[in-house]
Amino acid sequence: KRKDFPLFSEESTYTDDTVMTLAVAEAFLDMQFAEDDDVTRDRLVAYLRHWGCRFPWAGYGLRFRQWLQGPWPEPYNSCGNGSAMRVSAVGWLFEDLQMTRAMARLSAAVTHNHPEGIKGAESVAMAIYLARVGASMDEIRERMIEYYPEIATLKVDKIREYCNVDDGTFITCQRSVPEAIVCFLESTSFEDAVRNAVSLGGDADTQGAITGSIAEAYYGVPIELEDKALSYLLPKLETIYYAFNTVKEKRVIK
């Protein structure tokens, strides 16, 4: 419930948010953009299950663990924030907003096909896209209010008062996504945005993943923070990051 915590510690590590974000990134990097939705969907399922099963201890929710390990990986109508935490690559990899929105919805629907799960992913991908093409903070705010009208009145200080892990709604898209977006909207830098998100006291890794993904597109990431974060990744995950980053750097058109 405060912002002056150590950003890194001996206990720092990556979680399911990182693993699944990289899985989505690799799925889209490995696709041919002319492929139809069914092929793209199959590719997303394959990469999510591949990396999820290679890192089974990363902190997945119960229903997603069952999806990873079950024989028939069908979507399970989830509105959980897992769809929003992993979508950030979509906000970078496509050249227009229509395709960004479509691919964000598709990336969510392989598991989180509840309307709120899909909306959560789409709104985050849209915010990233807008930030990377040079939209102002006010412009991003107005577009996000179209998804979540409550953003107009939400404040980080107020969210801290009621955000806690005993409230079962804190891991849903409809709760955590607008809260994470507000943490970006009230920020002054990338690090400040992440500190806002963690200080809420709820689902800190996912809030940080969502807020940080938007803040990266808007502010960039200080090289010292990037290097430190990457030092926690195993080489097999780092390889995906660098492949994605090579493509992402070509998309910055501010």
N, C-alpha and C positions, 0 to 999 in steps of 0.2 A: 504493500500500500504506500510505497514511497519510491522516489526516482533515483536516490543516491546510493544504489546498490552497486557492487562490483560487476562490471559487464561480463567479465570472464573469471572463472575460478577453477580450482583443481577438479571440481565436480562437473564442469561444463562438458557437454557432449551434444551430438545431434540426435534427433528423434524421428518419429515416423513422418513428421511434416517434411523434413529434408529428403528422406528416402523416396517418398511418394512424389515430391516436387521434381526430383531428378528423373524418376520413372516416366512421368508425363513429358518432361522435356525430351528424353531420349525417344519416346514413342513418336513425337511429332518431328524430331530431327530425322528419324529413320523412315519417314513416310514420303511418298510422292504426293504432292499436293493435288494432283488430278484424281487421286483415289476417291472412291465413293465413301459415303458415311459408314457403310457396313464394314468395309475393309479397315477404315480408321478406328472404328469401335473395337474390332477384333485385335488390332495392334495395341490399343490402349490397355485392353484387358490383359494381353500377354505380358506387356512390360510391367504393369502394376503387380501382377501375380509373381512374375519372375523376381523382381527386386524385393517385394514384400516377403516372399518366402526365404530369400537370402538373408534378410535382416528381421527375423521373426520376433526379436526382443525389443524392437524400436518403440513400442508403446501404442499399438493400434487398439481401437475400440473392439469390443466383443464381436459385433456383427461384421465388421470388416475382417477380422481374423477368420471368422467362419467363411466369408466370401473368398479369402485367399486360399484356404485349405480345402474347400468343398469341391466336389467333382463338377458341378454345374454353376459357373460364375454368373448368375443372373442378378440384375439390380434389385435392391431390396427396399425401395421407397424411403430412403433415409433423408432426413433434413439436417443431418449433422454437418458440422463445419469442415469435415474432411474434404469436401468438394472444393471449398474455397481456399483451404490451406495449400493445395497442390497445384493451383491453376496458373501460377505466375508466368510460366513460360509462354502460355498462350497470348498473354498481353504483349509479348515481344516479337513473336514469330510471324505475324501476319500483317499484311500491308494496309488493310482497310478495316474499319470498325465492324462492318457487317460480317466479315469472315471471322474476326476476333470473337464476336458474340456467338456465332454459330459453333465454333470449335470449343469455346468455353462450355457451352451447354452440352456438347457431346462428351467432353472430358468428365463432366459431372455425372451424366446419365448412365454411364456403365455401372455405377454403384448407387449414387445418390440421386435417383430419378424423381424424388419428391419435388414439387414445384419450388419449394423454398431452398432445397439443395441446389437446384439448377440456377435459381436467381442469385444465390450467394456466389457461385463461381462466376457467373456472367458479370455481376457488378464489380467484382475485384479485377477481372480481366479488363473490363472497360476502363476502370480507374487507372490501371497500369498503362494501357494504350494511350489514354488522354495525357497522362503525365509525360510519357516519353516523346510525344509529338509536340509538347510545348504548351499544353493548356495551363491556365493559371489555377491557383488554389481555389478561387471563387468559382471558376468554370467547372472544376471537378466537383466541388461541393454541390452545385446546382444539379449536375447530372446524377450524383449519388442520391440526392433527395428524391429524385424521380423513382428510384428503387425503394428507398427507405425514408419516408417523410419525417420520421422521428429524428433524423440526423439534424434537422433544422434547430432542434432544441436540446439535444444531448450535449453534455459537457463531461470531460474526463474526470474532473473532481467529483461530480455527482455519481458517475458510473462506479467509481471506487467504493462509494458508500454501500452499494448493494451487491457488487459482484463478488461471489464466493463460490467455492467448489461444492457447497451443500445444496446449491440450487441446480436442479437437473436440467434447466433450460440453458445453462451457460455454454453448452457445447453445440447448440443448434445454430444454424446459419442465421435465422431471423433474430437471434439475440447477439451472437458474437460478431457477425460481419459488420453491422452498422456501428457497433462499439469500436471495432478495430479501425474502421474508416475514420471515425471521429478522432482516434489517437493520431492518425496521420494529419488530419485537418487542423489539429491544434499544435502541430509540431513546428520546430524551427530548424531542424536538421534531421539527417537520417538517424543518428544516434538518439536524438531527443524523441523521435517517433517511436523507436523500439522501446525506450525507457517508459514512455507513456503506456504502451501496450502491456508490458510486463507488470507495471505498477498497478494495473487493475486488480490483480490478485486472482483471476479466474484461470482459464485454460491458457497459461502464459506462453507455451511454445507455439500454439496455433495463433493466438492473438498477435504474437511477435512476427510470425511468418506472414500473416495477411498484411498487417501494418507495414512491416519492413519491405514487402514486395512492392507496395505502392510508393513508399518513401524512396526506395532505390531508383525507381523510374523518374522521380521528381528531383531528388537531390544528388543522386549518385551515392556510392559507398566509399568512405575514406579507405585508402589502400591498406592502412595498418589494421583496420577492422576486418577487411576482406581476407588479408593474409592470416590473421589470427583464427578466424572462423574456419578457413580452409585447412588449417593445421589439424583440425579434429577429424577430418574425413579420411577414410581409407582410400588408397589409390584408385580402386575400382569405381568409387563414387566421384572422386576428384576428376577422373577422366571425362565423365559425362558433363560435369560442370564446365570444364575448359572447352569442350566441343560446343556446348550451348553458348558460352560466352563469346566464342569466335563469331557465331552467327548474330548474336544479340548486338555486338558492337556496330554491325553494319546497319542496324535498325534505328539508331539514335539520329534523329533528324531535327533536333532543336536548333 
